[in-house]
Amino acid sequence: MLDRIHEAAGRLSRVERQVADWVLDHPREAAESTVAAVAAASGASEPSVIRFCRRIGLSGFRELTIRLTEALSRPDSYLHTDVNADDATPDAVTKVVDAAIRSLVELRSQLSTMPIDEAVACMTGARQLVFAGLGASGYVAADARHKFFRLGIPCSVLTDTPSIRQFAAIAGSGDVIIAISKTGSRSDLGQAFAKARDNGAAIIAVTERNSAVAASADFVLGCESREDTNIYTPMNSRLVHLALFDALHVSLALAIGDEAAENLRRSKEALGPVSISPQSVRSVR
């Protein structure tokens, strides 16, 4: 959270910067304060404090206090949010699996709020699908590209910041960028996707709502995972994203229809057993 505030400093107004500077200098006090107290201490108005929260990708002041509290917390174990260092192996395994199940159940409850039909319709008419993500989200992007190209739509994957920014600069009509990020807090990525959108590309964001990446998108598939990836290596959030892309893949195949089914059949048959003639065996010998 503190890194996000530092990163956003250059795009804040003078008054919002006053709020940011005070929060950075007094993070624990800010986490325990009210809007009025922060406004008085920073020399800003209460509306300016709210605007500051929204400019850094938060829904409001309450989320700021929550995120600051998380950032200032130091867990006993960095293994997993639910696992303690002294847990027996069977208990640790059960906790990890239970946490994954809870995350998927939460995803199911969020699906009705996501513009799935609109996102699928956007992908159906795409010239190409470009999956973009960094770190653990980059592996999700690569997995998605590995699935979706079999439907017959050209696909590519971008997993580093320079490639994302360069592609965004040349993207155009017919390109659909699927931006994947747990927090969506990287303002530089948000700016890159916004540039691509201005150039005529469509942006589908799989990220947290009210984030910098979400603000740049045409459609936001808001995945609100409880996992704090500032502390823990992404586990549950990664599983949620993988499951969502599996669902999108099936939905897109249904929307395309017979052509997608035929492409899936042909791509599967291409991996079938290869017959080896006696002549080829002798030539190897």
C-alpha positions in Angstrom: 0.0 0.0 0.0 2.8 2.4 0.9 4.6 1.6 -2.4 1.3 2.3 -4.3 1.1 5.8 -2.6 4.7 6.5 -3.5 4.1 5.4 -7.1 1.0 7.6 -7.5 2.7 10.7 -6.1 3.5 12.1 -9.6 -0.1 12.2 -10.8 -1.7 13.7 -7.6 -2.8 17.3 -7.3 -1.0 19.5 -4.8 -3.6 19.0 -2.1 -3.8 15.3 -2.7 0.0 15.2 -2.4 -0.3 16.8 1.0 -2.5 13.9 2.1 -0.1 11.4 0.6 2.9 12.9 2.3 1.1 12.9 5.7 0.0 9.3 5.3 3.5 8.2 4.3 4.9 9.9 7.3 2.2 8.7 9.7 1.0 5.3 8.3 0.0 3.8 11.6 -1.8 6.9 12.8 -3.6 7.1 9.4 -4.8 3.5 9.7 -6.5 4.3 13.0 -7.8 7.8 12.0 -11.1 9.2 10.6 -11.4 11.1 7.4 -11.8 14.3 9.4 -8.7 13.6 11.4 -6.5 13.0 8.3 -7.9 16.1 6.6 -7.1 18.3 9.6 -3.6 16.8 10.1 -2.7 17.1 6.4 -4.2 20.5 5.9 -6.6 19.2 3.3 -10.4 19.0 3.1 -12.4 15.8 3.7 -13.4 15.6 0.0 -9.7 15.9 -0.9 -8.9 12.9 1.3 -11.6 10.9 -0.4 -10.3 12.0 -3.8 -6.8 11.0 -2.8 -8.1 7.5 -1.9 -9.8 7.1 -5.3 -6.8 8.4 -7.2 -4.6 5.6 -5.8 -7.2 3.0 -6.9 -9.2 2.5 -3.7 -12.9 2.6 -3.2 -12.7 5.1 -0.3 -11.2 6.0 3.0 -12.3 2.8 4.8 -10.3 0.7 2.2 -7.3 2.9 2.8 -7.3 2.1 6.6 -7.8 -1.6 5.8 -4.9 -1.7 3.4 -2.6 0.3 5.7 -3.4 -2.1 8.5 -2.5 -5.0 6.3 0.7 -3.4 5.1 1.8 -2.7 8.7 1.0 -6.1 9.9 3.8 -8.7 10.2 2.6 -12.2 10.1 4.1 -15.0 12.1 4.5 -17.0 8.9 5.0 -16.0 5.3 4.0 -19.5 4.1 0.2 -19.0 3.8 -2.3 -16.7 5.3 -4.0 -19.6 7.1 -1.0 -21.7 8.0 1.1 -21.4 11.1 4.7 -22.3 11.4 4.0 -25.0 14.0 1.1 -26.7 12.1 1.5 -30.4 11.5 1.7 -31.4 7.8 -1.8 -32.9 7.5 -3.3 -29.7 9.1 -1.3 -27.4 6.8 -2.4 -29.4 3.7 -6.0 -29.2 4.8 -5.8 -25.5 5.5 -4.3 -24.8 2.0 -7.0 -26.9 0.2 -9.8 -25.4 2.3 -8.6 -21.9 1.5 -8.5 -22.7 -2.2 -12.1 -24.1 -2.0 -13.3 -20.9 -0.2 -11.7 -18.7 -2.9 -13.5 -20.6 -5.7 -16.8 -20.5 -3.9 -16.3 -16.7 -3.5 -15.6 -16.5 -7.2 -18.8 -18.3 -8.0 -20.7 -15.7 -5.9 -19.1 -12.8 -7.8 -19.9 -14.2 -11.3 -23.3 -12.6 -11.5 -21.7 -9.1 -11.2 -19.2 -9.7 -14.0 -19.9 -8.6 -17.6 -19.1 -12.2 -18.9 -21.4 -12.0 -22.0 -20.0 -8.6 -23.0 -16.4 -9.8 -22.6 -17.1 -13.0 -24.6 -18.8 -11.0 -27.4 -15.7 -8.7 -27.5 -13.4 -11.7 -27.8 -15.5 -13.4 -30.5 -14.9 -10.7 -33.0 -11.2 -10.1 -32.1 -8.5 -10.0 -34.7 -6.2 -11.3 -32.0 -6.2 -11.9 -28.2 -3.3 -10.6 -26.2 -3.0 -11.8 -22.6 -0.9 -9.6 -20.4 0.3 -10.0 -16.9 3.4 -9.7 -14.7 4.8 -12.2 -12.1 2.3 -14.9 -11.1 -0.2 -13.2 -13.4 2.2 -13.7 -16.3 1.9 -17.5 -15.7 -1.9 -17.2 -15.8 -1.6 -15.2 -19.0 0.6 -17.9 -20.6 -1.8 -20.6 -19.5 -4.7 -18.7 -21.1 -2.9 -18.2 -24.3 -2.1 -21.9 -24.4 -5.9 -22.7 -24.2 -7.5 -19.9 -26.3 -5.4 -20.3 -29.5 -6.9 -23.7 -30.1 -10.3 -22.0 -30.8 -8.8 -20.6 -34.0 -8.2 -17.0 -32.8 -4.6 -15.7 -33.0 -3.2 -15.3 -29.5 -0.1 -14.0 -27.9 1.2 -13.3 -24.4 3.1 -10.4 -22.8 4.8 -10.9 -19.5 7.1 -8.0 -19.0 6.5 -4.3 -18.6 8.4 -3.1 -21.7 6.6 -5.5 -24.0 3.2 -4.5 -22.6 4.0 -0.8 -23.0 5.3 -1.2 -26.6 2.4 -3.4 -27.7 -0.1 -0.9 -26.2 1.5 1.9 -28.3 0.9 0.0 -31.5 -2.4 -1.8 -30.7 -5.4 -0.9 -32.7 -8.9 -1.9 -33.7 -9.5 -5.6 -33.6 -7.0 -6.2 -30.9 -8.3 -7.4 -27.5 -6.0 -7.1 -24.6 -6.8 -9.2 -21.5 -5.1 -7.5 -18.6 -4.5 -9.8 -15.6 -3.4 -8.4 -12.2 -4.4 -9.4 -8.7 -4.3 -5.8 -7.3 -4.3 -3.8 -10.5 -2.3 -1.2 -8.6 0.4 -0.6 -11.2 -0.3 2.9 -12.6 2.2 2.4 -15.4 0.3 -0.6 -16.7 -3.0 1.3 -16.3 -1.6 4.1 -18.4 -0.4 1.6 -21.1 -3.8 -0.1 -21.3 -5.5 3.3 -21.5 -3.2 4.2 -24.4 -4.1 1.0 -26.2 -7.8 1.7 -25.6 -7.3 5.2 -27.1 -5.8 3.6 -30.1 -8.9 1.5 -30.7 -8.1 -1.7 -28.9 -10.5 -3.3 -26.4 -9.4 -3.9 -22.9 -10.7 -6.7 -20.6 -9.3 -6.5 -17.1 -9.3 -9.4 -14.7 -8.4 -7.6 -11.5 -9.7 -5.8 -8.5 -12.4 -3.2 -9.0 -11.5 0.5 -8.4 -7.9 -0.1 -9.4 -5.6 1.6 -11.9 -5.8 -1.3 -14.3 -9.6 -1.5 -14.0 -10.0 2.2 -14.7 -8.4 1.6 -18.1 -10.7 -1.2 -19.2 -13.8 -1.5 -21.3 -14.9 -4.6 -19.2 -13.8 -5.5 -15.7 -14.1 -9.0 -14.4 -13.6 -8.0 -10.8 -11.9 -10.8 -8.8 -11.8 -9.8 -5.1 -9.6 -12.3 -3.5 -8.8 -12.0 0.2 -5.2 -13.0 -0.3 -2.7 -10.3 0.4 -0.1 -10.7 -2.3 2.1 -8.0 -0.8 3.0 -10.6 1.9 2.2 -14.0 0.5 3.2 -15.7 -2.8 0.0 -15.8 -4.9 -1.9 -19.0 -4.4 -5.6 -18.6 -4.0 -5.8 -15.6 -6.3 -3.9 -17.5 -9.0 -6.3 -20.4 -8.8 -9.3 -18.0 -9.0 -7.9 -16.5 -12.2 -7.1 -19.9 -13.8 -10.7 -21.1 -13.1 -12.2 -17.9 -14.5 -10.2 -18.3 -17.7 -11.3 -21.9 -18.0 -14.9 -20.7 -17.8 -14.2 -17.9 -20.3 -12.6 -20.4 -22.7 -15.6 -22.7 -22.6 -18.0 -19.7 -23.0 -16.1 -18.4 -26.0 -16.1 -21.8 -27.6 -19.9 -22.0 -27.2 -20.2 -18.5 -28.7 -18.1 -19.3 -31.7 -20.0 -22.6 -32.3 -19.1 -25.3 -34.8 -15.9 -23.7 -36.0 -14.5 -23.7 -32.5 -15.5 -27.3 -31.9 -13.9 -28.3 -35.1 -10.7 -26.4 -34.2 -10.6 -28.1 -30.8 -11.0 -31.5 -32.5 -8.3 -30.9 -35.0 -5.8 -29.5 -32.5 -6.5 -32.6 -30.3 -6.0 -35.0 -33.2 -2.7 -33.3 -34.1 -1.3 -34.7 -30.9 -2.5 -38.3 -31.6 -0.1 -41.2 -32.1 2.3 -40.9 -35.0 2.7 -44.0 -37.1 6.3 -45.1 -37.7 7.2 -47.0 -40.8 9.8 -49.8 -40.9 11.8 -47.7 -43.3 12.1 -44.8 -40.9 13.2 -47.2 -38.1 15.9 -48.6 -40.3 17.1 -45.2 -41.3 17.5 -44.2 -37.6 19.6 -47.4 -37.0 
